[in-house]
Amino acid sequence: MTKRILFSVFLLAGLSASTKAQTIPKNAIGLRPNAGDGIGLDASYQRKVFTKNRLEFDLGLREDGHYDAVKFAALFHWVFKIDKGFNFYAGPGIGAGHWNDDRNYYNNGNGNDPRWSDNGGYGFVTGVAGIEYVFSNIPLQLSFDIRPEVHFGDDRKDYDNDYHDLVPDVGFGVRYTF
């Protein structure tokens, strides 16, 4: 009798653990509108790698009036269940980007002065912290997060007085889960 009770307890504990492990969708793909160093839109893909972890890859465009940028980010998430579809996630990340100055502030009367156009690449390290809701009845995930980025290898600050190496990136994700 004791063996049956212990077996039942272990079976229920195992089923409970496997149910909680399924709170992270295996895959999610969608869009992440964001703001920080300009207004942007990322194509976003998430892949579950362990029971409570996933990878996220984002490729996006930024625009802030005078500068345009393309950016790639790779992040690792630890995902913690909060309650009934709500999860908290946090983790580190890295990335790279390329920006282009399209400012026309040195106009010598015949168009842009090419001596003042500039572009460059940069790298960054980041972290992410956010909250998400995974719908149980439809394949949809909504998220809100912040990714403070520390840029390096970027000479953009030589040309833009408003630019800083620490960039907050706040985004809202809408992803299809499968």
N, C-alpha and C positions, 0 to 999 in steps of 0.2 A: 504494500500500500504506500509506504514512504517513497519507494522508487517511482511509482506512478505520479505522486504529487510533485516530486522533484522534476521528473520529466516534463510534466505539464507546466510548471513554473518556467523551466528553461525554454520550452517551446514558445510560450507566450512572450517571454523576454526577447527571444530571437525574432518573432514576428513583429513585435513592437519596434525593435531596432531596425529591421528592414523597412518598415513603414516610414520611420523617421528619415532613413537614408534616402528615400525616394523624393524628398522635398526639393532637391536640386534636379532640374530637368537635365537630361543627358546632353542636349544641344539647345541653343537658343540663337536666333539670328534676327537682326533688326536694325533700328536706327537710334542714335543717341544725339539729339539736339543739345547744344551746350554753349556756354559762355565762359569767358576767362580772358584769354588773350584774343579778343575779338569774338564774333558770333560764328558758330560752326555747326557742322553736321557730320557725324561719324557713322560709317557702316560698322556694325558691331557683331562679333561672333563669340559665343561662349561655349566651352566644352568641359563637361564634368570629367575630372581625372581621378579623384578618389571619392570616398564616401561623403566627405564634407568639404571638398575642394574643387575648384575649377580654374580654367585658364580663360582669359578674355583677350581678344585681339580687336583693335579698332583702327580703322583707316579713315581719316577725315580731312575736311577742308576748313580753313578759318579765313575770316575777312574782318578787318577792323577799320575800314575807311581808306587807309593809305597802304596797308600791307595785306598781302594774301599769303597763305601758308598751306602746306600739305603736311600731315602729321600721322605717324604710326605709333601705336602704343601696345605693349604686351603686359598683361597684369596677371597676378596669381591671387585668388580669393580664398579666404577661409569663410565658410558660410555657416551661420548659426541660426537655427530655427527660433523664431520668437513665438508665433501663435498662428494657427490655421491659415497657412499660406504666406504669412509674413516672415521674412528672413532679414537678418543683418549680415553684412559682409564687409570684410576689410582685408587689405593685403598690399604688398609692394608691386612696383612695376618699373619698366624702363621704356624708352622710346627714342624716336628721332624724327626730325622734320626739316623742311626747307621753306624759307620765306622769300618773298620778292617785294621790293619797294616799288610801288607805282605812283609815288608822290610827284607832283608837278609844282614844286615850290621854288625851283630855280629856273623859271621860264625867262629866257633871254629875248623874247619877242618872236622867236621863230619855232616855238614848240619846246619840247623837253630838252634840257641840257643833258646829254648822255653821260657827262662826267659825274652826275649825281644820282644816277640810277644804281641800285645796289640789290644784292640778294645774298643768301648764305644758308648754310646748313647748321643744325644744332642737334645736340643730344639732350636727354633729360632723364632724371630719376623721379619717381613719383610714388605716392601711396594712394590708396583709395579707401573710403569708408562710405557705406550707403545702406539704404533699406530698399527692399523689393517686395512685391506681392506677386505670387504665382497663382493664377486662377486654376481651380481644380476642374471646372466644367468646360473650359475652352483653352486652347493652347496659346496662352498669352501671359507675358511677364511684363510688369511695369516696375521701373526702378528710379530712384533719385540718389545721386551720390556727389561727392566732392573729391577731386584729385589735385592736391597741391603739387605743382611741378617745379623742380629746380632745374633751370636750363644751364647748359655749359657749352663752350665752344661757339658762342654766338656773338658776333660783333654788331648786332642790330642796335644795341644800346648806344653805340657811337653815333647813330643817326636819328634815333627816336628818343627824345627826352622823357616820354611817358612810359618807356619800356623798363621792365624790371626782370631780374633773373628768377624770382619767385612768382609763379603764375598760378592763381586759383582757377581750376577748371571745374565748373559746376554743370552737371548734366542730368537729363531726364531720359531714361531708356524705355523704348517700346520694342519688345522682341517676341517673335513667334517661337514657341517651344516645340521640340520634337525629340 
